[in-house]
Amino acid sequence: AQSVTQLGSHVSVSEGALVLLRCNYSSSVPPYLFWYVQYPNQGLQLLLKYTSAATLVKGINGFEAEFKKSETSFHLTKPSAHMSDAAEYFCAVSDRGGYQKVTFGTGTKLQVIP
Amino acid sequence: GAGVSQSPRYKVAKRGQDVALRCDPISGHVSLFWYQQALGQGPEFLTYFQNEAQLDKSGLPSDRFFAERPEGSVSTLKIQRTQQEDSAVYLCASSRGVAYGYTFGSGTRLTVV
């Protein structure tokens, strides 16, 4: 069964600094990979997804992620953090076939320091 | 509708009470999922519908949990004889295919006292 591991339950960055949130996946076949963001008391919003051959994926709000098969990683980055980026971020994985159940990681809470 | 709508947003239940949580997915989305999110955790899969068919209920934690989607649109998650460990946020998501990602509702926060 596929799974994801998010390294670091809490990450703090200064406003304007690089954001790097780490995610490693485990899957027997090339998976679909996702990053979702959750603001307090809200549902999850899709940031970006990897579903094709393009390994560098750009998403909303200036975020991007790179699929690295050799490292089984799908880390999320943003060059310059905004205060509004403070939220919880979830990495998720799904098989390409079957009925598409998505399995989520445990989340990384991002704090942005002014 | 434009998004996934869940009701109620908050529910406080006394232990032993039955509750029903509603999800109204995006029109035309055949896939519907229920997830449970405990405090400080990621969402955990509960069950999946394709139209009215419940194709996977392997994540339902006990036989007190029951979900239905009788007409392939609105879904209801029912929890019978609620326990304190049922306290969580229950998230509903719909999708037209995994490659598009899920669209989540805002969730129902259930507190069992």
Chai-1 contact restraints between the chains, C-beta under 6 A:
chainA,res_idxA,chainB,res_idxB,connection_type,confidence,min_distance_angstrom,max_distance_angstrom,comment,restraint_id
A,Y32,B,V98,contact,1.0,0.0,6.0,A-B,restraint_1
A,F34,B,G101,contact,1.0,0.0,6.0,A-B,restraint_2
A,Q42,B,S106,contact,1.0,0.0,6.0,A-B,restraint_3
A,G43,B,L91,contact,1.0,0.0,6.0,A-B,restraint_4
A,G43,B,F104,contact,1.0,0.0,6.0,A-B,restraint_5
A,G43,B,G105,contact,1.0,0.0,6.0,A-B,restraint_6
A,G43,B,S106,contact,1.0,0.0,6.0,A-B,restraint_7
A,G43,B,G107,contact,1.0,0.0,6.0,A-B,restraint_8
A,L44,B,F104,contact,1.0,0.0,6.0,A-B,restraint_9
A,L46,B,G101,contact,1.0,0.0,6.0,A-B,restraint_10
A,K49,B,G101,contact,1.0,0.0,6.0,A-B,restraint_11
A,T51,B,A99,contact,1.0,0.0,6.0,A-B,restraint_12
A,F90,B,G42,contact,1.0,0.0,6.0,A-B,restraint_13
A,S94,B,V98,contact,1.0,0.0,6.0,A-B,restraint_14
A,Y99,B,L55,contact,1.0,0.0,6.0,A-B,restraint_15
A,Q100,B,V98,contact,1.0,0.0,6.0,A-B,restraint_16
A,K101,B,F45,contact,1.0,0.0,6.0,A-B,restraint_17
A,F104,B,G42,contact,1.0,0.0,6.0,A-B,restraint_18
A,F104,B,P43,contact,1.0,0.0,6.0,A-B,restraint_19
A,G105,B,G42,contact,1.0,0.0,6.0,A-B,restraint_20
A,T106,B,G42,contact,1.0,0.0,6.0,A-B,restraint_21
A,G107,B,G42,contact,1.0,0.0,6.0,A-B,restraint_22
